[in-house]
Amino acid sequence: MDRSKNTGFADRLSAAAEAKKAQLERAARARSAAESPAAVEQRTARKAVRVARDARIAERKATKLAIEARQAAALAAAQAAETAAREVALKAEQEARDAEFTERTAREAADEAERQAARDARYAARKARKRKGK
């Protein structure tokens, strides 16, 4: 710290110029190192690794999408089959109810006809007794 206080203007100018020159030399070395065949080859290798990684990621994503599509198709087919089975069951149930209703209606009609025949027979027997009695 003592030295910086005792330096003159010319010394400070020369120190600044040397610092600027050193900085420019470092930048030139960095630029030449970046343009060297080894650095170009390294960048090319990194780019190839990046491209390969992106290709693997894309392949995994495509595989995942294909699996999801297959699962969605299977689920849709299962739901369609379930819906069809439900509709068939409902139709069979409705037909069974219709058959039961028809059978019950026929049975009630037969019972009504039987009651009517019994009533007619009683009526005829009553008339026959009245005629015999007179």
Residue pairs with C-beta under 8 A, 6 or more apart in sequence:
7 15
33 39
